[in-house]
Amino acid sequence: MNKKVLFLLALFCLVLASPLFAQQAGGGRGDLAILGLALGAGIAIGVAAHGAGLAQGRAVAAALEGIARNPGASGKIFTPMIIGLALIESLAIYGLVIAFILQGKI
């Protein structure tokens, strides 16, 4: 993504989030706040899954390329690759936890 698209996405998120902090007269949660929490939960898991999928694909591709170039090093490449995949997957699980927390506030 180029910088202009990222800037517009960040600006859109800020504009969308600003009315969420407005208080109603009764102190209850408004429809816009519920919408924001639901969108936040969906975006959290979507971004986490997208990023984890791209990172895992790139890590496995690099590991397989290294093994293809030097088959004798497969034992030394395999273990760090599995550890890296576990760490990448933990970030996706954090996104899922954030989505569950936001969904619990609806």
C-alpha positions in Angstrom: 0.0 0.0 0.0 1.2 3.4 -0.7 1.3 6.2 1.9 -1.7 8.1 0.5 -4.0 5.0 0.9 -2.7 4.5 4.5 -3.2 8.1 5.3 -6.8 8.1 4.0 -7.5 4.9 5.9 -6.2 6.4 9.1 -8.2 9.5 8.5 -11.3 7.5 7.9 -10.9 5.6 11.1 -10.4 8.8 13.1 -13.4 10.4 11.6 -15.5 7.3 12.3 -14.3 7.0 15.9 -14.9 10.6 17.0 -18.7 10.4 17.5 -18.3 7.2 19.5 -17.2 9.2 22.5 -20.4 11.4 22.5 -22.7 10.9 25.5 -26.4 10.4 25.3 -28.8 12.0 27.7 -29.6 8.8 29.5 -26.0 7.7 29.7 -26.7 4.6 27.6 -24.8 3.5 24.5 -26.0 4.9 21.2 -26.4 3.1 17.9 -23.3 4.7 16.5 -21.2 3.4 19.4 -22.5 -0.1 18.9 -21.8 0.2 15.2 -18.2 1.4 16.0 -17.6 -1.5 18.3 -18.9 -4.0 15.8 -16.8 -2.5 13.0 -13.8 -2.5 15.3 -14.2 -6.2 16.1 -14.5 -7.1 12.5 -11.6 -5.0 11.4 -9.4 -6.3 14.2 -9.8 -9.9 13.2 -9.7 -9.1 9.5 -6.4 -7.2 9.7 -4.9 -9.8 12.0 -5.8 -12.6 9.7 -4.6 -10.8 6.6 -1.3 -9.8 8.1 -0.7 -13.2 9.6 -1.5 -15.0 6.3 0.9 -12.7 4.4 3.7 -13.1 6.9 3.3 -16.9 7.2 3.3 -17.3 3.4 6.4 -15.2 3.1 8.2 -17.1 5.9 7.4 -20.5 4.5 8.4 -19.4 1.0 11.7 -18.2 2.2 12.3 -21.3 4.2 11.5 -23.6 1.3 13.7 -21.6 -1.0 16.6 -22.0 1.5 16.0 -25.7 1.7 15.8 -26.0 -2.1 19.1 -24.3 -2.4 20.8 -26.3 0.3 18.9 -29.5 1.2 21.5 -30.3 3.9 20.4 -27.3 5.9 16.8 -28.4 6.2 17.2 -29.3 9.9 18.7 -25.9 10.8 16.0 -24.0 8.8 12.9 -26.0 9.9 13.0 -25.3 13.7 13.4 -21.5 13.4 10.7 -21.5 10.8 8.2 -23.3 13.1 9.1 -20.9 16.0 8.6 -17.9 13.7 5.2 -19.3 12.4 4.1 -19.7 16.1 5.0 -16.1 16.9 3.2 -14.8 13.8 0.1 -16.9 14.7 0.2 -15.4 18.2 -0.3 -12.0 16.7 -3.4 -13.2 14.9 -4.7 -14.7 18.2 -4.2 -11.3 19.8 -6.4 -9.8 17.1 -9.0 -12.5 17.8 -8.9 -11.7 21.6 -9.3 -8.0 20.8 -12.3 -8.8 18.6 -13.9 -10.9 21.4 -13.3 -8.1 23.9 -14.9 -5.5 21.6 -17.8 -7.9 20.8 -18.4 -8.4 24.6 -18.9 -4.6 25.0 -21.8 -4.5 22.4 
